[in-house]
Amino acid sequence: MSSLSTHVLDTALGRPATGVPVRLYRDDVELASGVTDADGRIAELAPTLARGTYRLWFDVAAYNEQSFFPEVSVTFTVADERHYHVPLLLSPFAFSTYRGS
């Protein structure tokens, strides 16, 4: 089985995004949820994940009501057994993500 963590950074302010609610879905079923800590992290959102396609949903509006993107959804595939880390970089009018380590 694989595991999952995430990290949200506010690139406009140059600091972690604290207090961002995050939910993990497979199909339309919510599997896990959490809120980013003072370092912008959720260290163990899902301790075990089977192979398949998942979606992380970030409630950006809860962190910054002024954000152009009130929510961000990131769909990814778990293809093998390892730790998966999905960072999200936020700014007022953009976001990006990548396969972290």
MMTF fields as JSON, N, C-alpha, C and O atoms, coordinates in Angstrom:
{
  "mmtfVersion": "1.0.0",
  "mmtfProducer": "UNKNOWN",
  "numBonds": 403,
  "numAtoms": 404,
  "numGroups": 101,
  "numChains": 1,
  "numModels": 1,
  "chainsPerModel": [1],
  "groupsPerChain": [101],
  "chainIdList": ["A"],
  "bondAtomList": [4, 2, 8, 6, 12, 10, 16, 14, 20, 18, 24, 22, 28, 26, 32, 30, 36, 34, 40, 38, 44, 42, 48, 46, 52, 50, 56, 54, 60, 58, 64, 62, 68, 66, 72, 70, 76, 74, 80, 78, 84, 82, 88, 86, 92, 90, 96, 94, 100, 98, 104, 102, 108, 106, 112, 110, 116, 114, 120, 118, 124, 122, 128, 126, 132, 130, 136, 134, 140, 138, 144, 142, 148, 146, 152, 150, 156, 154, 160, 158, 164, 162, 168, 166, 172, 170, 176, 174, 180, 178, 184, 182, 188, 186, 192, 190, 196, 194, 200, 198, 204, 202, 208, 206, 212, 210, 216, 214, 220, 218, 224, 222, 228, 226, 232, 230, 236, 234, 240, 238, 244, 242, 248, 246, 252, 250, 256, 254, 260, 258, 264, 262, 268, 266, 272, 270, 276, 274, 280, 278, 284, 282, 288, 286, 292, 290, 296, 294, 300, 298, 304, 302, 308, 306, 312, 310, 316, 314, 320, 318, 324, 322, 328, 326, 332, 330, 336, 334, 340, 338, 344, 342, 348, 346, 352, 350, 356, 354, 360, 358, 364, 362, 368, 366, 372, 370, 376, 374, 380, 378, 384, 382, 388, 386, 392, 390, 396, 394, 400, 398],
  "bondOrderList": [1, 1, 1, 1, 1, 1, 1, 1, 1, 1, 1, 1, 1, 1, 1, 1, 1, 1, 1, 1, 1, 1, 1, 1, 1, 1, 1, 1, 1, 1, 1, 1, 1, 1, 1, 1, 1, 1, 1, 1, 1, 1, 1, 1, 1, 1, 1, 1, 1, 1, 1, 1, 1, 1, 1, 1, 1, 1, 1, 1, 1, 1, 1, 1, 1, 1, 1, 1, 1, 1, 1, 1, 1, 1, 1, 1, 1, 1, 1, 1, 1, 1, 1, 1, 1, 1, 1, 1, 1, 1, 1, 1, 1, 1, 1, 1, 1, 1, 1, 1],
  "groupList": [{"groupName": "MET", "atomNameList": ["N", "CA", "C", "O"], "elementList": ["N", "C", "C", "O"], "formalChargeList": [0, 0, 0, 0], "bondAtomList": [1, 0, 2, 1, 3, 2], "bondOrderList": [1, 1, 2], "singleLetterCode": "M", "chemCompType": "L-PEPTIDE LINKING"}, {"groupName": "SER", "atomNameList": ["N", "CA", "C", "O"], "elementList": ["N", "C", "C", "O"], "formalChargeList": [0, 0, 0, 0], "bondAtomList": [1, 0, 2, 1, 3, 2], "bondOrderList": [1, 1, 2], "singleLetterCode": "S", "chemCompType": "L-PEPTIDE LINKING"}, {"groupName": "LEU", "atomNameList": ["N", "CA", "C", "O"], "elementList": ["N", "C", "C", "O"], "formalChargeList": [0, 0, 0, 0], "bondAtomList": [1, 0, 2, 1, 3, 2], "bondOrderList": [1, 1, 2], "singleLetterCode": "L", "chemCompType": "L-PEPTIDE LINKING"}, {"groupName": "THR", "atomNameList": ["N", "CA", "C", "O"], "elementList": ["N", "C", "C", "O"], "formalChargeList": [0, 0, 0, 0], "bondAtomList": [1, 0, 2, 1, 3, 2], "bondOrderList": [1, 1, 2], "singleLetterCode": "T", "chemCompType": "L-PEPTIDE LINKING"}, {"groupName": "HIS", "atomNameList": ["N", "CA", "C", "O"], "elementList": ["N", "C", "C", "O"], "formalChargeList": [0, 0, 0, 0], "bondAtomList": [1, 0, 2, 1, 3, 2], "bondOrderList": [1, 1, 2], "singleLetterCode": "H", "chemCompType": "L-PEPTIDE LINKING"}, {"groupName": "VAL", "atomNameList": ["N", "CA", "C", "O"], "elementList": ["N", "C", "C", "O"], "formalChargeList": [0, 0, 0, 0], "bondAtomList": [1, 0, 2, 1, 3, 2], "bondOrderList": [1, 1, 2], "singleLetterCode": "V", "chemCompType": "L-PEPTIDE LINKING"}, {"groupName": "ASP", "atomNameList": ["N", "CA", "C", "O"], "elementList": ["N", "C", "C", "O"], "formalChargeList": [0, 0, 0, 0], "bondAtomList": [1, 0, 2, 1, 3, 2], "bondOrderList": [1, 1, 2], "singleLetterCode": "D", "chemCompType": "L-PEPTIDE LINKING"}, {"groupName": "ALA", "atomNameList": ["N", "CA", "C", "O"], "elementList": ["N", "C", "C", "O"], "formalChargeList": [0, 0, 0, 0], "bondAtomList": [1, 0, 2, 1, 3, 2], "bondOrderList": [1, 1, 2], "singleLetterCode": "A", "chemCompType": "L-PEPTIDE LINKING"}, {"groupName": "GLY", "atomNameList": ["N", "CA", "C", "O"], "elementList": ["N", "C", "C", "O"], "formalChargeList": [0, 0, 0, 0], "bondAtomList": [1, 0, 2, 1, 3, 2], "bondOrderList": [1, 1, 2], "singleLetterCode": "G", "chemCompType": "PEPTIDE LINKING"}, {"groupName": "ARG", "atomNameList": ["N", "CA", "C", "O"], "elementList": ["N", "C", "C", "O"], "formalChargeList": [0, 0, 0, 0], "bondAtomList": [1, 0, 2, 1, 3, 2], "bondOrderList": [1, 1, 2], "singleLetterCode": "R", "chemCompType": "L-PEPTIDE LINKING"}, {"groupName": "PRO", "atomNameList": ["N", "CA", "C", "O"], "elementList": ["N", "C", "C", "O"], "formalChargeList": [0, 0, 0, 0], "bondAtomList": [1, 0, 2, 1, 3, 2], "bondOrderList": [1, 1, 2], "singleLetterCode": "P", "chemCompType": "L-PEPTIDE LINKING"}, {"groupName": "TYR", "atomNameList": ["N", "CA", "C", "O"], "elementList": ["N", "C", "C", "O"], "formalChargeList": [0, 0, 0, 0], "bondAtomList": [1, 0, 2, 1, 3, 2], "bondOrderList": [1, 1, 2], "singleLetterCode": "Y", "chemCompType": "L-PEPTIDE LINKING"}, {"groupName": "GLU", "atomNameList": ["N", "CA", "C", "O"], "elementList": ["N", "C", "C", "O"], "formalChargeList": [0, 0, 0, 0], "bondAtomList": [1, 0, 2, 1, 3, 2], "bondOrderList": [1, 1, 2], "singleLetterCode": "E", "chemCompType": "L-PEPTIDE LINKING"}, {"groupName": "ILE", "atomNameList": ["N", "CA", "C", "O"], "elementList": ["N", "C", "C", "O"], "formalChargeList": [0, 0, 0, 0], "bondAtomList": [1, 0, 2, 1, 3, 2], "bondOrderList": [1, 1, 2], "singleLetterCode": "I", "chemCompType": "L-PEPTIDE LINKING"}, {"groupName": "TRP", "atomNameList": ["N", "CA", "C", "O"], "elementList": ["N", "C", "C", "O"], "formalChargeList": [0, 0, 0, 0], "bondAtomList": [1, 0, 2, 1, 3, 2], "bondOrderList": [1, 1, 2], "singleLetterCode": "W", "chemCompType": "L-PEPTIDE LINKING"}, {"groupName": "PHE", "atomNameList": ["N", "CA", "C", "O"], "elementList": ["N", "C", "C", "O"], "formalChargeList": [0, 0, 0, 0], "bondAtomList": [1, 0, 2, 1, 3, 2], "bondOrderList": [1, 1, 2], "singleLetterCode": "F", "chemCompType": "L-PEPTIDE LINKING"}, {"groupName": "ASN", "atomNameList": ["N", "CA", "C", "O"], "elementList": ["N", "C", "C", "O"], "formalChargeList": [0, 0, 0, 0], "bondAtomList": [1, 0, 2, 1, 3, 2], "bondOrderList": [1, 1, 2], "singleLetterCode": "N", "chemCompType": "L-PEPTIDE LINKING"}, {"groupName": "GLN", "atomNameList": ["N", "CA", "C", "O"], "elementList": ["N", "C", "C", "O"], "formalChargeList": [0, 0, 0, 0], "bondAtomList": [1, 0, 2, 1, 3, 2], "bondOrderList": [1, 1, 2], "singleLetterCode": "Q", "chemCompType": "L-PEPTIDE LINKING"}],
  "groupTypeList": [0, 1, 1, 2, 1, 3, 4, 5, 2, 6, 3, 7, 2, 8, 9, 10, 7, 3, 8, 5, 10, 5, 9, 2, 11, 9, 6, 6, 5, 12, 2, 7, 1, 8, 5, 3, 6, 7, 6, 8, 9, 13, 7, 12, 2, 7, 10, 3, 2, 7, 9, 8, 3, 11, 9, 2, 14, 15, 6, 5, 7, 7, 11, 16, 12, 17, 1, 15, 15, 10, 12, 5, 1, 5, 3, 15, 3, 5, 7, 6, 12, 9, 4, 11, 4, 5, 10, 2, 2, 2, 1, 10, 15, 7, 15, 1, 3, 11, 9, 8, 1],
  "groupIdList": [1, 2, 3, 4, 5, 6, 7, 8, 9, 10, 11, 12, 13, 14, 15, 16, 17, 18, 19, 20, 21, 22, 23, 24, 25, 26, 27, 28, 29, 30, 31, 32, 33, 34, 35, 36, 37, 38, 39, 40, 41, 42, 43, 44, 45, 46, 47, 48, 49, 50, 51, 52, 53, 54, 55, 56, 57, 58, 59, 60, 61, 62, 63, 64, 65, 66, 67, 68, 69, 70, 71, 72, 73, 74, 75, 76, 77, 78, 79, 80, 81, 82, 83, 84, 85, 86, 87, 88, 89, 90, 91, 92, 93, 94, 95, 96, 97, 98, 99, 100, 101],
  "secStructList": [7, 3, 3, 3, 3, 3, 3, 3, 3, 3, 6, 6, 6, 6, 3, 3, 7, 6, 6, 7, 3, 3, 3, 3, 3, 3, 6, 6, 3, 3, 3, 3, 3, 3, 3, 7, 7, 6, 6, 1, 3, 3, 3, 3, 3, 3, 3, 3, 3, 7, 1, 3, 3, 3, 3, 3, 3, 3, 7, 2, 2, 2, 2, 7, 6, 6, 7, 1, 7, 1, 7, 3, 3, 3, 3, 3, 3, 3, 7, 1, 1, 1, 3, 3, 3, 3, 3, 3, 3, 3, 3, 6, 6, 3, 3, 3, 3, 7, 7, 5, 7],
  "xCoordList": [0.831, 0.0, 0.876, 2.018, 0.317, 1.011, 0.449, -0.614, 1.172, 0.709, 0.707, 1.284, 0.055, -0.118, 0.052, -0.469, 0.787, 0.894, 0.729, 0.797, 0.512, 0.39, 0.98, 1.204, 1.224, 1.863, 1.327, 1.331, 0.869, 0.348, 1.196, 1.382, 1.707, 2.547, 1.895, 1.383, 1.914, 1.423, 2.624, 3.411, 2.766, 3.955, 3.917, 4.965, 2.733, 2.635, 3.194, 3.822, 2.966, 3.441, 4.747, 5.383, 5.144, 6.386, 6.345, 7.32, 5.198, 5.076, 4.096, 3.368, 4.083, 3.124, 1.689, 1.42, 0.784, -0.638, -1.246, -1.493, -1.479, -2.011, -3.53, -4.153, -4.128, -5.575, -6.352, -7.533, -5.723, -6.422, -7.086, -6.391, -8.418, -9.084, -8.807, -8.856, -8.515, -8.197, -9.007, -9.143, -9.536, -10.266, -9.693, -9.275, -9.679, -9.223, -10.414, -11.17, -10.568, -11.672, -11.139, -10.087, -11.893, -11.734, -13.12, -14.071, -13.238, -14.538, -15.231, -14.644, -16.419, -17.104, -17.186, -18.005, -16.334, -16.339, -15.195, -14.033, -15.535, -14.506, -13.819, -14.467, -12.494, -11.704, -11.028, -10.835, -10.667, -9.932, -10.067, -10.395, -9.811, -9.806, -8.862, -8.534, -8.438, -7.553, -7.423, -8.007, -6.651, -6.401, -4.904, -4.259, -4.345, -2.904, -2.488, -3.187, -1.327, -0.812, -0.04, -0.089, 0.657, 1.405, 2.497, 2.934, 2.938, 3.944, 3.295, 3.991, 1.959, 1.249, 1.131, 0.818, 1.376, 1.442, 0.314, -0.235, 0.001, -0.736, 0.17, 0.237, 0.856, 1.919, 1.414, 2.103, 0.216, -0.308, -1.814, -2.627, -2.161, -3.574, -4.188, -5.324, -3.447, -3.92, -2.747, -1.802, -2.788, -1.68, -1.615, -0.55, -2.749, -2.741, -3.627, -4.796, -3.056, -3.779, -3.504, -2.355, -4.546, -4.387, -4.122, -4.3, -3.706, -3.526, -4.857, -5.916, -4.786, -5.998, -5.886, -4.817, -6.999, -7.057, -7.77, -8.813, -7.181, -7.674, -7.761, -7.194, -8.492, -8.621, -8.431, -9.085, -7.534, -7.363, -8.135, -8.0, -8.94, -9.717, -9.26, -9.307, -8.818, -8.308, -9.31, -9.676, -9.755, -10.693, -9.901, -9.668, -9.495, -8.644, -9.383, -8.765, -10.687, -11.468, -11.447, -11.522, -11.346, -11.261, -9.961, -9.887, -8.935, -7.634, -7.588, -7.085, -8.121, -8.063, -9.334, -9.476, -10.248, -11.519, -11.35, -12.24, -10.232, -9.992, -9.41, -9.234, -9.116, -8.495, -9.41, -10.616, -8.842, -9.59, -10.088, -11.158, -9.319, -9.681, -10.117, -9.26, -11.432, -11.874, -11.599, -11.587, -11.381, -11.039, -10.114, -10.113, -9.336, -8.434, -8.637, -8.676, -8.762, -8.913, -7.759, -7.506, -7.069, -5.918, -6.188, -6.331, -6.255, -6.465, -5.118, -4.35, -4.836, -3.552, -3.75, -4.781, -2.75, -2.809, -1.746, -0.574, -2.163, -1.25, -0.972, -1.855, 0.265, 0.612, 1.436, 1.453, 2.116, 2.937, 3.015, 2.563, 3.586, 3.651, 4.831, 5.988, 4.523, 5.514, 4.77, 3.539, 5.491, 4.873, 4.632, 5.516, 3.442, 3.1, 2.941, 2.288, 3.552, 3.469, 3.01, 3.639, 1.9, 1.335, 1.315, 0.4, 2.311, 2.341, 1.429, 1.209, 0.911, 0.131, 0.735, 0.905, 1.058, 1.608, 0.518, -0.04, 0.208, -0.883, -0.371, 0.609, -1.043, -0.905, -2.3, -3.192, -2.53, -3.897, -4.583, -5.802, -3.829, -4.443, -3.889, -4.045, -3.234, -2.657, -2.4, -2.362, -2.226, -1.787, -1.009, -1.167, -0.17, 0.545, 0.764, 0.68, 1.043, 1.287, 2.289, 2.568, 2.822, 3.79, 3.866, 3.326, 4.529, 4.762, 5.947, 7.086, 5.703, 6.774, 7.447, 7.148, 8.362, 9.086, 8.863, 9.39],
  "yCoordList": [-1.187, 0.0, 1.25, 1.227, 2.339, 3.623, 4.563, 4.312, 5.639, 6.662, 8.012, 8.161, 8.998, 10.305, 11.432, 11.378, 12.455, 13.701, 14.862, 14.686, 16.053, 17.246, 18.435, 18.389, 19.49, 20.695, 21.861, 21.797, 22.919, 24.085, 25.295, 25.609, 25.967, 27.151, 28.359, 28.27, 29.483, 30.755, 31.471, 32.083, 31.398, 31.962, 33.481, 34.116, 34.079, 35.543, 36.115, 37.174, 35.415, 35.88, 35.22, 35.649, 34.174, 33.495, 32.721, 32.697, 32.077, 31.315, 30.153, 30.1, 29.235, 28.126, 28.638, 29.649, 27.94, 28.265, 27.433, 26.237, 28.074, 27.423, 27.41, 28.394, 26.303, 26.243, 25.959, 26.299, 25.343, 24.998, 23.63, 22.635, 23.562, 22.258, 21.474, 22.025, 20.184, 19.304, 18.023, 17.476, 17.564, 16.292, 15.394, 15.866, 14.111, 13.11, 12.268, 11.761, 12.129, 11.348, 10.263, 10.401, 9.191, 8.189, 8.043, 7.697, 8.303, 8.471, 9.62, 10.696, 9.434, 10.489, 10.18, 10.753, 9.273, 8.861, 9.565, 9.45, 10.287, 10.939, 9.899, 9.194, 9.807, 8.821, 9.398, 8.703, 10.679, 11.302, 12.813, 13.349, 13.488, 14.948, 15.435, 14.709, 16.667, 17.273, 18.75, 19.277, 19.421, 20.856, 21.067, 20.473, 21.913, 22.135, 22.768, 23.617, 22.328, 22.807, 24.113, 24.717, 24.547, 25.805, 25.819, 26.887, 24.637, 24.534, 24.3, 24.038, 24.395, 24.196, 22.743, 22.451, 21.827, 20.402, 19.587, 19.926, 18.51, 17.398, 16.199, 15.662, 15.795, 14.798, 13.416, 12.677, 13.068, 11.75, 11.859, 11.541, 12.312, 12.431, 11.055, 10.815, 10.162, 8.787, 7.845, 7.841, 7.045, 6.138, 4.953, 4.361, 4.599, 3.486, 3.803, 4.158, 3.669, 3.872, 2.699, 2.3, 2.158, 1.124, 1.806, 3.017, 1.046, 1.595, 2.13, 1.568, 3.22, 3.796, 5.294, 5.873, 5.923, 7.359, 8.026, 7.563, 9.122, 9.857, 11.34, 11.812, 12.067, 13.51, 14.193, 13.846, 15.164, 16.036, 17.319, 17.928, 17.73, 18.962, 19.913, 19.579, 21.099, 22.113, 23.264, 23.836, 23.61, 24.709, 26.0, 26.449, 26.587, 27.771, 28.969, 29.794, 29.079, 30.203, 30.256, 31.338, 29.107, 29.085, 29.718, 30.253, 29.655, 30.252, 31.722, 32.568, 32.019, 33.377, 33.661, 33.213, 34.395, 34.705, 35.499, 35.488, 36.185, 37.033, 36.268, 36.844, 35.007, 34.217, 34.11, 33.909, 34.242, 34.078, 32.648, 32.414, 31.698, 30.281, 29.87, 29.639, 29.772, 29.432, 27.986, 27.648, 27.144, 25.751, 25.236, 25.726, 24.243, 23.589, 22.095, 21.56, 21.438, 19.99, 19.4, 19.813, 18.441, 17.812, 16.312, 15.645, 15.793, 14.365, 13.725, 14.249, 12.59, 11.922, 10.412, 9.92, 9.698, 8.242, 7.623, 7.992, 6.684, 5.872, 4.624, 3.794, 4.506, 3.418, 2.319, 1.184, 2.656, 1.646, 1.95, 3.002, 1.033, 1.184, 2.056, 1.652, 3.245, 4.203, 5.336, 5.338, 6.285, 7.467, 8.493, 8.754, 9.065, 10.118, 11.43, 11.486, 12.485, 13.819, 14.771, 14.861, 15.49, 16.395, 17.811, 18.156, 18.636, 20.019, 20.895, 20.607, 21.956, 22.955, 24.316, 24.696, 25.052, 26.404, 27.388, 27.3, 28.329, 29.282, 30.699, 31.101, 31.446, 32.895, 33.435, 32.645, 34.743, 35.25, 34.877, 34.707, 34.75, 34.5, 33.283, 33.145, 32.39, 31.194, 30.133, 30.415, 28.903, 27.816, 26.83, 26.788, 26.042, 24.984, 23.832, 23.992, 22.681, 21.493, 20.62, 20.834, 19.648, 18.731, 17.48, 17.441, 16.479, 15.235, 15.479, 15.507, 15.653, 15.91, 14.623, 13.54, 14.767, 13.589, 13.414, 12.476],
  "zCoordList": [0.0, 0.0, 0.0, 0.459, -0.524, -0.579, 0.482, 1.05, 0.739, 1.675, 0.976, -0.101, 1.593, 0.963, 1.962, 3.076, 1.549, 2.308, 1.338, 0.122, 1.892, 1.056, 1.794, 3.004, 1.051, 1.572, 0.755, -0.474, 1.404, 0.686, 1.06, 2.236, 0.023, 0.223, -0.427, -1.543, 0.269, -0.259, -0.866, -0.145, -2.175, -2.825, -2.868, -2.982, -2.78, -2.772, -1.474, -1.475, -0.374, 0.93, 1.351, 2.313, 0.626, 0.942, 2.24, 2.991, 2.508, 3.753, 3.569, 2.578, 4.52, 4.455, 4.545, 5.194, 3.897, 3.971, 5.101, 4.944, 6.22, 7.416, 7.384, 6.987, 7.798, 7.943, 6.681, 6.6, 5.688, 4.442, 4.614, 4.82, 4.533, 4.579, 3.294, 2.194, 3.45, 2.317, 2.464, 3.558, 1.349, 1.345, 0.261, -0.796, 0.531, -0.432, -0.866, -0.037, -2.182, -2.754, -3.674, -4.298, -3.736, -4.79, -5.391, -4.691, -6.678, -7.322, -6.576, -6.453, -6.089, -5.335, -3.846, -3.127, -3.392, -1.991, -1.253, -1.641, -0.199, 0.604, 1.474, 2.247, 1.339, 2.085, 3.315, 4.313, 3.238, 4.34, 4.234, 3.175, 5.34, 5.336, 6.42, 7.359, 6.271, 7.249, 6.984, 6.038, 7.826, 7.7, 7.823, 8.686, 6.96, 6.999, 8.325, 8.878, 8.816, 10.095, 9.917, 8.845, 10.935, 10.91, 9.847, 9.417, 9.423, 8.364, 6.998, 6.017, 6.932, 5.67, 5.259, 4.105, 6.184, 5.844, 6.47, 7.518, 5.783, 6.367, 6.127, 5.021, 7.169, 7.041, 6.644, 5.941, 7.093, 6.76, 6.512, 7.38, 5.323, 4.983, 4.796, 5.207, 4.184, 4.005, 4.232, 3.444, 5.296, 5.576, 4.623, 4.443, 4.005, 3.057, 1.859, 2.008, 0.682, -0.572, -1.499, -1.684, -2.07, -3.092, -4.431, -4.561, -5.4, -6.747, -7.259, -6.981, -8.007, -8.567, -8.724, -8.527, -9.081, -9.315, -8.142, -7.681, -7.673, -6.513, -6.844, -7.829, -5.988, -6.16, -4.817, -3.834, -4.785, -3.628, -3.883, -4.944, -2.917, -3.026, -1.933, -0.749, -2.332, -1.42, -1.33, -2.357, -0.134, 0.082, 0.254, 1.376, -0.85, -0.838, -0.24, 0.433, -0.471, 0.058, 1.585, 2.167, 2.232, 3.703, 4.174, 5.281, 3.33, 3.655, 3.241, 3.981, 2.043, 1.494, 0.705, -0.433, 1.301, 0.649, -0.634, -1.485, -0.791, -1.956, -3.147, -4.221, -2.974, -4.036, -5.252, -5.111, -6.429, -7.677, -7.824, -8.387, -7.322, -7.349, -5.935, -5.082, -5.663, -4.317, -3.924, -2.741, -4.914, -4.634, -5.727, -6.857, -5.358, -6.308, -6.169, -5.061, -7.288, -7.317, -8.121, -9.253, -7.536, -8.193, -8.268, -7.243, -9.483, -9.695, -10.014, -10.821, -9.375, -9.57, -9.506, -9.046, -9.974, -10.03, -9.134, -9.2, -8.301, -7.505, -8.338, -8.551, -8.803, -9.717, -9.069, -9.545, -7.988, -7.327, -5.837, -5.384, -5.088, -3.643, -3.248, -3.364, -2.785, -2.304, -1.619, -1.585, -1.083, -0.498, -1.605, -2.42, -1.627, -2.578, -1.819, -0.777, -2.36, -1.771, -2.866, -3.92, -2.615, -3.615, -3.039, -2.292, -3.377, -2.923, -3.79, -4.966, -3.195, -3.913, -3.629, -2.471, -4.683, -4.566, -4.95, -6.043, -4.06, -4.279, -4.454, -3.828, -5.309, -5.381, -5.672, -5.981, -5.587, -5.729, -7.058, -7.086, -8.142, -9.441, -10.158, -11.371, -9.401, -10.026, -8.962, -7.765, -9.443, -8.577, -9.433, -10.653, -8.782, -9.476, -8.5, -7.282, -9.071, -8.268, -9.001, -10.181, -8.306, -8.907, -8.047, -6.942, -8.552, -7.798, -6.892, -7.358, -5.622, -4.667, -4.233, -4.736, -3.286, -2.804, -1.311, -0.714]
}
